[in-house]
Amino acid sequence: MHKLFSCITLAAALMLSGGCAQRPKTYEQLPVFIGGTEGYDTFRIPALITAPSGDLLAICEGRKKDRTDSGDIDLVMKRSFDHGESWSDLQVIWDDGDNTCGNPCVVVDHKTKMIWLLMTHNLGIDREPEIIAQTSQGTRTVWASYSADDGNSWSNPKEITADVKKKEWTWYATGPGNGIQLQSGRLVIPCDHIEAESGGYYSHVIYSDDNGESWHLGGSTPQDQVNECQVVELDDGRLLLNMRNYDRQQEARMISTSADGGLTWSAIRPDSQLIEPICQASLIRLQAEQAEKKSLLLFSNPAHRQERIRMTVRLSPNEGESWPFATELTSGPSAYSSLAVLSDGRIGCLFETGVDSPYERIVLTRLALYELTNE
């Protein structure tokens, strides 16, 4: 962990001298999942996690026939023993024939060393508009799986829909990306849903207070037009929810806070510093012991108001009040992403990118914190 300490010490020193502007730099893109290979047309929706062993796990959807969000979709994984330099052969976590297994959201329970993977499922013949209109043959269901051996094997997925989805909800998604464990031990998974009657899009969370044995529905945002989200715990114990935003009067992420562990949420408001083209994003917090008691938040998304381009990682030294440090990983097409702290102290960003489309491949870029704060 000393490498991480040295990076953060340097980062803190640079913060005292003021922020820096985004600057051009070429970052290595290590290929992890390449469309058209390993039996899949497209790989999408990345989730990155460092296992208790220190191995790096990359999880995503393997879309068999095309790039669409429905049809035959499996959840697949690769492992790296060398901080992302090389990757194992593809491992299938969940394959339910022609049906859709997706929206991976992963979290490590640091008390039990188990890795929990929350997912959604629907019939492959059902498409999102039909599910929302309630004309589909089935609906979206919610599932949980775990690994007690650093992701080498996974339990059979267990359905938890009745515990975490209201009957009046149609569409439902877990994450995608990362969940968190609070200082209290509670596991929290960011989610979203659509109400049948109003058609409103809302973000919400689900949680477990017994190390994943049971899952419960937390609170939803009081306003709509938000969905895919990420959550972090702040220094004062509040939770910060960061959400994809459909209100085009605000071409930026929406945020909300909770003072009761995710059971209720404040009115949503825009974070004008975090511009977005309507897309998923990633948000993580460095634990206090990692950051020498400094609060550092990291955020990634395609930093553009209209297009899915310019994958950018940002750093906040003050609980998300401002984001003065940023670095662009690519100026080209890019979309969904997932951040993680690697076991060697660097930051890993697993993200969708390509030459003509952001959905051609999923790559890993690694950077030290000083690269975010050094002009």
Rosetta blueprint (number, residue, H / E / L):
1 M L
2 H H
3 K H
4 L H
5 F H
6 S H
7 C H
8 I H
9 T H
10 L H
11 A H
12 A H
13 A H
14 L H
15 M H
16 L H
17 S L
18 G L
19 G L
20 C L
21 A L
22 Q L
23 R L
24 P L
25 K L
26 T L
27 Y L
28 E L
29 Q L
30 L E
31 P E
32 V E
33 F E
34 I E
35 G L
36 G L
37 T L
38 E L
39 G L
40 Y L
41 D L
42 T E
43 F E
44 R E
45 I E
46 P E
47 A E
48 L E
49 I E
50 T E
51 A L
52 P L
53 S L
54 G L
55 D L
56 L E
57 L E
58 A E
59 I E
60 C E
61 E E
62 G E
63 R E
64 K L
65 K L
66 D L
67 R L
68 T L
69 D L
70 S L
71 G L
72 D L
73 I E
74 D E
75 L E
76 V E
77 M E
78 K E
79 R E
80 S E
81 F L
82 D L
83 H L
84 G L
85 E L
86 S L
87 W L
88 S L
89 D L
90 L L
91 Q E
92 V E
93 I E
94 W E
95 D L
96 D L
97 G L
98 D L
99 N L
100 T E
101 C E
102 G E
103 N E
104 P E
105 C E
106 V E
107 V E
108 V E
109 D E
110 H L
111 K L
112 T L
113 K L
114 M E
115 I E
116 W E
117 L E
118 L E
119 M E
120 T E
121 H E
122 N E
123 L L
124 G L
125 I L
126 D L
127 R L
128 E H
129 P H
130 E H
131 I H
132 I H
133 A H
134 Q L
135 T L
136 S L
137 Q L
138 G L
139 T L
140 R L
141 T E
142 V E
143 W E
144 A E
145 S E
146 Y E
147 S E
148 A L
149 D L
150 D L
151 G L
152 N L
153 S L
154 W L
155 S L
156 N L
157 P L
158 K E
159 E E
160 I L
161 T H
162 A H
163 D H
164 V H
165 K L
166 K L
167 K L
168 E L
169 W E
170 T E
171 W E
172 Y E
173 A E
174 T E
175 G L
176 P L
177 G E
178 N E
179 G L
180 I E
181 Q E
182 L L
183 Q L
184 S L
185 G L
186 R L
187 L E
188 V E
189 I E
190 P E
191 C E
192 D E
193 H E
194 I E
195 E E
196 A L
197 E L
198 S L
199 G L
200 G L
201 Y E
202 Y E
203 S E
204 H E
205 V E
206 I E
207 Y E
208 S E
209 D L
210 D L
211 N L
212 G L
213 E L
214 S L
215 W L
216 H E
217 L E
218 G E
219 G E
220 S E
221 T L
222 P L
223 Q L
224 D L
225 Q L
226 V E
227 N E
228 E E
229 C E
230 Q E
231 V E
232 V E
233 E E
234 L L
235 D L
236 D L
237 G L
238 R L
239 L E
240 L E
241 L E
242 N E
243 M E
244 R E
245 N E
246 Y L
247 D L
248 R L
249 Q L
250 Q L
251 E L
252 A E
253 R E
254 M E
255 I E
256 S E
257 T E
258 S E
259 A L
260 D L
261 G L
262 G L
263 L L
264 T L
265 W L
266 S L
267 A L
268 I L
269 R E
270 P E
271 D E
272 S E
273 Q E
274 L E
275 I E
276 E L
277 P L
278 I L
279 C L
280 Q L
281 A L
282 S E
283 L E
284 I E
285 R E
286 L E
287 Q L
288 A L
289 E L
290 Q L
291 A L
292 E L
293 K L
294 K L
295 S L
296 L E
297 L E
298 L E
299 F E
300 S E
301 N E
302 P E
303 A L
304 H L
305 R L
306 Q L
307 E L
308 R L
309 I E
310 R L
311 M E
312 T E
313 V E
314 R E
315 L E
316 S E
317 P L
318 N L
319 E L
320 G L
321 E L
322 S L
323 W L
324 P L
325 F E
326 A E
327 T E
328 E E
329 L L
330 T L
331 S L
332 G L
333 P E
334 S E
335 A E
336 Y E
337 S E
338 S E
339 L E
340 A E
341 V E
342 L L
343 S L
344 D L
345 G L
346 R L
347 I E
348 G E
349 C E
350 L E
351 F E
352 E E
353 T E
354 G L
355 V L
356 D L
357 S L
358 P L
359 Y L
360 E L
361 R E
362 I E
363 V E
364 L E
365 T E
366 R E
367 L E
368 A L
369 L H
370 Y H
371 E H
372 L H
373 T H
374 N L
375 E L
